[in-house]
């Protein structure tokens, strides 16, 4: 799914914010449990304001960050080998 929404040659923090939003929405449709986690995070934030620093779709973002970190590193390696 990352390949559909992101430029896999660059890290997560370099991605277009709109692509990140679209990815998170798409993941929540395919994996509704992520939306459930997100909703529970919002409820928990009411009781524990310190949780506000975490993104609502953190599981999807964590996966995307690791995938893009690895794919960007692989693209850099291939570029150096040329």
C-alpha positions in Angstrom: 0.0 0.0 0.0 2.9 2.3 0.7 4.0 2.1 -3.0 0.6 3.4 -4.1 0.6 6.5 -1.9 4.3 7.4 -1.4 7.5 8.0 -3.3 9.4 5.0 -1.9 12.7 6.6 -2.7 12.4 9.1 0.1 11.9 8.8 3.9 8.5 9.4 5.6 9.4 12.9 6.8 10.0 14.0 3.2 6.6 12.8 1.9 3.8 15.1 0.8 1.4 15.7 3.8 -1.6 15.0 1.6 -0.1 11.6 0.6 0.2 10.8 4.3 -3.4 11.7 5.0 -4.6 9.7 2.0 -2.5 6.7 3.1 -3.9 6.8 6.6 -7.5 7.0 5.4 -7.0 4.1 2.9 -5.4 2.0 5.6 -8.3 2.6 7.9 -10.7 1.4 5.3 -8.7 -1.8 4.6 -7.8 -2.4 8.2 -10.8 -1.1 10.3 -9.0 -2.1 13.6 -6.6 0.8 13.0 -9.6 3.2 13.0 -10.7 1.5 16.2 -7.3 2.1 17.8 -7.5 5.7 16.6 -10.9 6.3 18.2 -9.7 4.8 21.4 -6.6 7.0 21.3 -8.9 10.0 21.1 -10.9 8.8 24.1 -7.7 8.2 26.0 -6.4 11.7 25.2 -9.4 13.1 27.0 -8.2 11.4 30.2 -4.5 11.7 29.5 -3.6 14.9 27.7 0.1 13.9 27.3 -1.1 11.4 24.7 -1.9 14.3 22.3 1.6 14.3 20.9 0.9 10.9 19.3 -0.7 10.8 15.8 -4.1 9.3 15.6 -3.0 6.7 13.0 0.3 5.9 14.7 0.2 2.1 13.7 -0.2 2.9 10.1 2.4 5.7 10.2 4.9 3.5 12.1 4.6 0.9 9.4 5.0 3.5 6.6 8.0 5.1 8.3 9.8 1.7 8.6 8.9 0.7 5.0 10.0 4.0 3.6 13.2 4.1 5.6 14.1 0.7 4.2 13.0 1.4 0.6 14.8 4.8 0.6 18.0 3.2 1.8 17.7 0.5 -0.8 17.2 3.2 -3.5 20.3 5.1 -2.3 22.3 1.9 -2.4 21.2 1.2 -6.0 22.1 4.7 -7.0 25.6 4.4 -5.5 26.1 1.2 -7.3 25.6 2.8 -10.7 
